[in-house]
């Protein structure tokens, strides 16, 4: 069903009551923040501007459970970001192009199996020890051997420091996408790394950990011995809050920038403005391509059923892609704060313009008619005794996904397709991952998901689509010694005009992508956050990738 104005009004009334209920919690948290800035919330704002300090409200899920340890999850995993406390070999700029950080140069062998990095010799950790190639090798090998690591360097057999300023990475297969992992993998000191590193990190990055009040806040201070350009923001306070508490904290003037959601986007806060950051945070629905029957192994070796009697018809998948009205969906569900999504990589250099499809309901109906899907008495189509009906699963704790699912189901009914939405926990969703459409959230500043969601044996190939031509292009893309040369190959995997093959809507139509969801923040009007990279999936630390360049005016 569609979202109506009266439903929105009721939601806003409930949100107001939640804000009132969380007032005491915010007031208590405000004591911590006031202690940081040395005064009341108003004095705190003046202090922030005067002392080059900023207070950021992030969601509670942004607090690193394992601390600030790159060998575990800090900066890597599903929600990638720059580690701030540690340096990285390379980094990416706002155009997602690689720039040197610790590395002064790097290159790949012709066979794609050896990467060599030259390391600068003027860097030291905050304990005074010099950073050498040995520390780089130790970090990479630690990720390879660490069972708890969320960074994927499984394609690296070993890292070896050949001298104090050179390290070589020996791969088991050509895989140039490792550069994107290295761009967020913080280097740790071999001699000072231990079990308590996450709580007491030693790095060489722009910032140092000054204080961590678990469950409440993290305070970072500028590293006085940083080898790069001196940070403009000398102190960064990150407060972990629920969504409604973050809004209340902004209203109270206790934070300088606070994450928020589209439901709050029409709120007005004195001296604050709404900042909408572009993302590659895509919402899309996987469409299983096989007929029902058989199983596929998932995580933990569990065998899950494969296939769907309706979405296995390519005409249905194509009709869904042409029939969905993304613009209306964005307007109705997220108040216009987003852009239509056509792939998992729309704004990326490796994204294909051929993934874009214009809404054409008449053509969608024509596809279904020609494929033999005839409307029944109730308007729902049937073919060979199969009703054009399927379940759509979404994470029940995500109100945006629920609303997107409801709007999608409403639109599909016009095509004669019946969609029953099912909110569930991820534990209950995963058994359906290969047999039923699921609304997912993806997006990264790397082509990893473009590969994994479309490759035959990819961990994200929930559509269970197999195509040798697509696989060949993806493998060839990974083998390019120069990453820039891989972009066209990634694009051809999405749609190859010569062979008329690919995962695009006019081809296999393995997914229907709905929206890239903007990341929204309430920001003080005199806080300049500089140019942001596209934010990946996950509403958290990616905001402060460039916090060292922020300023007050």
N, C-alpha and C positions, 0 to 999 in steps of 0.2 A: 504494500500500500504506500501511497505517496505521503510525504510529510506536509501537514497543513499548518496554516498560521496559528490556529488555536493550540496545536500541539507544541509549537515553538514557544508560545506564550506560557504554557504550563511548565515547560522545561525551565524557562527563565525564572519563574516563580520558585521552583524547587531549588534552582541554583542560588537564588537570593537567600533562601532559608539555610542552605548549606554554608554560605559565606558567613551568616550570622552565627551559626553553630561553631565555626572554626575560629571565631574571633579570639577566644581565650588562648588557643594554641598559637596564633600569630603573635599575640601580645607577648607570650612567653618566649617565642623565638626572637622577637624584636629585642629582647634583653640581650641575647647573644650578639646580635648584629650591632646594637648600640655600643656594646663593649668593644667590638672590633674597631668602630670608627670614633669612639671616644665621646659619645654624647647622644642626644635625642635623635629621632629619625630625621628631623629637619637639619639639625647640626651635622648628621651623618652625610646628608647629600652635599652640604657645603664642604665638609671635610674631604669627601671623595673627589670633588672637583679640585680642591686645593692640594691634595696630597697624591694625586695620580692613583687613586684607588677606585675600584668598581665592585659593586655587589650584584651578583647574578643569582637569580632563582632558577634552579633546574628541577626536573621531576625526580622523585625519590629513586627511580630506577637507574638514574645516572650515577649514583654513588657506587664506586667500584667495590664489589663484595670482597675481592682478594687484595684490595689495596692498589697501590700504584706500581704494580709489577708487570712490565711488558712480557715477561715469560709466562704470565698467566692470562690476563684479559685486558690489561690497561692499554687503551688505544687500538685494540684489535677486536676480532670477533665479528659479530653481526653489525654492531654499531661502531664503525671505525672513526678515529679522530687522531689528531696530532697529540703526542704524549706530553708536551709542554715541559715536564720535569726532565725528560731525557732528550738527547739529540737523536736524529735519524740519519741514515746514510744519505738519503735524498728526500725531497718533499715535492709536493705539487702546488702550483700557483692557482689563481682563481680561474684560469683557463684549462686546468687539469694537465698542464705540461710539467714535466719533471725539471726540478732545479736541484743543484747540489747543496748539501748541508755539510755533513762530515766528509763526504766524498769530494775529492777535487776532480776526479775523472773516473769513468767506468766504461767497460766494453764487454761484448759477448763474443765467444769463439764462433767460427763459421758453422759448426755443427749444433750450436745452441746449447751446449752442455756445460760450458764453463763461463762464469761471469767473474770478472776481475775488477776490484775497486781499489783506487788509490785514496788513502786517508790523510787528511790534514794533520800536521804535527804540532799544532799550537793549542790543543784543547786539553782541558783538565777537568776531572770530576770535582764535585763540591767538597770532597775530602782532601783535595790537593793532589791526588794521584793523576798522572797523565793518562789520557785516553789513547790507546794504541789499537792496532789491527787485531791484537790478541783478544781484546775486549769485544770487538765486533764478532770474531769467530766464536767466542764463548757464548755470546747472546744468541746467535743463530743456531748453534748446536744445542743450546739449552731449549730452544723452541722445538727443534726437531725431536729431541729425546723426551721433552716434557709432556706427559700424558694429560696434564691439566691445561696446556696451552690452547688458546682459542685462535692463535694466528696459524695460518696454513702455510707451512713450508715443507710439506710432505714430499715435494718434488726435489728437494735438496738432499743429496746423500751426505754431504759434509762441507763444513766451512773450515778453511785452513789459512792461518796468518803466515804468509811467506816471508815477511819481515815486519818491522815495526809499523810500516805505513801501507802495507798491501795485504789484501785478503782475497782469496779465491773461493768461489762457491761452485761445487761440483754437483751437477744435476743428474737425475735418473732419466729425465726426458726433457726435451725443449719446452720451456715454460716461461715466456717473457713476462707473464702477469705477476711473477714474484716481485717485480719492481714496485707494484702498487702496495704489496705487503711491506716491503722494506721502507716505503715512504711513511709508514706509521709505526714501525717497530723501533721502540726506544732502546738505545744501547746501554747496557748495565755494566758495572765494573766487575771484572772477574774476581779480583782479590777481596772485594767488599760485599759480594753477593751472598745472602744467606736466607734462612727460613723467615726472618722478620723483615725482609727487604720491602715488602708491600706497604708496611706501616712506617718504615723509615727509609724511604728511597734516596739513593745517592745517584745523581745524574750530572749531565753537563749542558742541560737545556736552558731555555730562557728563564725558567722559574725554579724555585726550591719549595719544598713543602715546609711551611711554617707551623701549621697546626691542623689537626684532623679531629674534630669532635664527631665521632661516629653517630650516624643517624641524624645529624644536624647540619654540619658545615665543614668545608675545607678552606684553608687559607693558604694561598701561594704568595711568595714574595720574589721579586726580581733577583736573579743570580748575578752578583756583582762581578763575577769572573767570566761571564758569558762572552764567548769569542765573537759573536755576531753583533748586529746593531742593538744598542741599548733599548730595552723595552720602555715605551712611554708610560704604560701602566705598571707602577711599581708593586702594587698589591692587588690581588684578585681574591675576593671572597665569594665562594660558591655555596649557597644555601639550598639544601634539598627539601623540597616541599611538594605536597599534592597540588593539583591544578587549582582548586578553589582557594587554597591557602596562599598560593603565589599571587593570585589576583588581589586578595585582601592585603597582602604585604605591599604590593605596588600602591594600592589605594592609601595605605598608611605611610607611604614614602620611605619604607624600610629597605627597599631594594632599588637598584638602578635600572635593571632590565629583568623581566620575568617572562617565562614561557607561558603561553596560553593556547586556547583552542578556538575554533571558528565560532562556537556557540557564544563566546564572550566578545567577539570581534567588534560588536557595535557598542560596547561599553566605552564611556568617556572617563578619563582620569586626568585631573588637572596636572599640567606640566609633563604629561606623558603622551606619546604617540604610538600608534600601532606600526610595528615593523614586520613586513611580510618578506620572508626569505625564500627565494626559489629553491627547489629541491629536485633530487632524483629519487624522491620517496614515493614510489608508485604503488597503487592499489590495483590488483588485477586478479582475474579468476582463471584458474587452471581448468582446461576442458579435456578430460581423458579421451584419448583417441582410439584405443582398442575396443573391440566387442567384449562384453563380459565373459569371464572365464580365466582361469589361471591365477597365479599369485606372483607377487614381487617382494623381494626382501627389503625391509626398511631398516631403520636404526635398531641395533641390538639383535639383529638376525631374525626379527619377527617377520613372518610372511603375511602380507596384506593382499586382499582381493584386488584384481585389476579389471578395469573396463567399465563402460557405461553404454547402455543400449541406445540412448538418445544422442549423446555428444560424440559417439563413435562415427556418426554420419557427418562427413565433411561439409555437407550442405547446411546442416544445423549450425555447425561452428562458424561457418562463414556468415550465415544469416544473423547470428547473434552479434558478430563484430560490426556488421553494417547497420543493424537495427538499433543498437544502443545509442542513446542521445547523451553524450558525455557532458556537453555544455549545460544542459538542463539539470543533469545529475549534480554537477559542481555548484550550480546556483541553488538548488534545493537543499543540498546536504551540508555543504561547507561554506555557505554564504559567499560563494564566488572566489574564495581564497584557495585557488589551485588552477591547474591547467589540464586539459585533456591528455590522457596517457594513451600511447599506442604501442609501447614496448617498455622494457625495464631500463632502457637507456636512451630515452628521447633526446636529452640535452647533451649527450656525450659525443665525442668525436667518432666513436665506433657505432653510433646509432644510425639506422638506415631510414632515410626519408620515405622509403617504400612501405614502411610499417603504418604510415598515416592513412586513415580511412575516413571519408566523410559519411555522416549519417544519411542513410537512404532506406527508409522503412519500406518503401514500395519495392525496391530491389531485393531487400531481405525477404519479403513475402514471396516474390517471384522465385527466388532460389528454393524456398521451401515447397512451393507449388510444383516446380519442375522436378524436384526430388521425390515427389509422391506423398508429401505430408499434407493430407487433406483435413480441413477443419471439421470437427464433430459438432453435435448439437449444442454443446456448451461453448463452442468457439475454440476449444483446444484441439490441436491437430493430432492425427494418428497416421501411422504407416505400418502396414503388415501386422496389425494387431498391437503395435507398440504406441503407447500414448506419449506425446511430446511433453513429458513431465520429468523433472529431476529435483533432487534436493541440493541446496546450496548451503555449505557450512561456513560459519564465520566465528571468530573469537568473541565469546559472549561478554567479555569485559571491555570491549572496545565499542563505544557508542557510535563512532563514525563508521566503522565497518557494518554495524547493524543497520544504520540508516542507508548506507550505500547498497547493501543487500536488498533492503526493502524497496528502494527506488528501482534497482535493477529488475526485481521480480515484477514490479508494476509495469515497467516498460516492455518486458518480454511477453506479458499477457496480450499486448496489442499484436504481437506477431503470431499468437496462437500457441505460445510455449508457457507451460505452467511451471513456475519455480517456487518451491517450498523452502523458506529460509529456516536454518537450524543453528541457533546459537549454542555453543558448547565450549568446554575447556579444550586446550590443545591435546591433552591426553585422550579425550574422546574424539577429537578431530582426526588425529593421525591414522587411525585404522581405516579412514575413508580417503586417504590422500591420493590413491591411485584409481579410485572407483567413482568418486563424486566430485563435482566442481567445488572448489574451496576459494574463498576470498583471502588473498595473501597480501602482505606488505613487503615490498622489496625495494632495492635501490642502493647503489654504491658508486663511488667515484673511481670505479675500476670495472673492466669488462668481465670480471669473474662470474657474475650472475648471468650475463648474456651467454656465457659458455655453459654454465652448469644447468640452467633452466632449459637449454635447447639441445645439449649433447645427449646422445643415446643413453649413455651410462652416467650422466650427470646427477649429482645428488639432489638437484632441484627439478628434474624432469618428471614432474607430477602428471604431465599429459601423456607420458609413456610413448612419446613419438620417436620413431627411429627412421633416420634417413641418411644413407651413406654420403650423399652429396653435402648435406649440412655438416656432418661429422668431419668430412674431409676439409672443408673450409675452416672449421674451428681449429682443427689440428694444425693446419698450415699457418693460421694466424698466430698460434702460440710459438711456432718455430722461428718466427721472424727475429733476427738479431736486433733490429731496430723497431721499437714498439709502434712507431708511426706507420710503418709499412704493414701493420696488421689490421689497421682500421677498415680498409676496403674488404678484406677477407671476412671480418666479422659482419660487415654489412651484407655481403653476398650470402652468408649463412642465413640471414634473415629473409632475404629475397634475391634470387638470382634470375635476372631477366632472361638470360640466355637459355636456361634450362626450365624456366617457369616453376622453380621449386623453392621452398623455404617455409618458414613458420609464419609469414605475414598473413594478414586477413584474406588476401586473394589467393593464398596458398593453403598450407595445412591448417592455418588458423588455430593453433594449439592453445592459445590464451586469448581472453578478451580483457584488454587493459582499460581502466576506467579513468583514473585521475592521478596526477602528481599533486600531492597535498602540500600546500605551503606550510612552512614552519612560522608560527606567529609569536610575536613578543610585544609586551608593553615596555617601551623604552623612554627614559627621560629625553626630552626634546634636545637637550644640550649635550647628549652623549653621542659621539661619533664612533660607529663600530667598524668603519672602513669597509672596503669591498669584500663581500663574502663569497666563498666558493659555493657551488650548489651543495645544499645539505643532503647527505645520504639518509637512508632510512634510520630512524631513531632520533628522538627529539632531545638532544643533550649537549655533550661536549663539543660537537662540531661547530656550535655557535662561537666558541672561544678559540678556535684554531688560530685566529690572528689577533687575539686580545692584546698582544704586546704592541700592536699598532693603533689601538683605540686611543681616543683623546676626549677631553672636555673642551667645550667652547663657551 
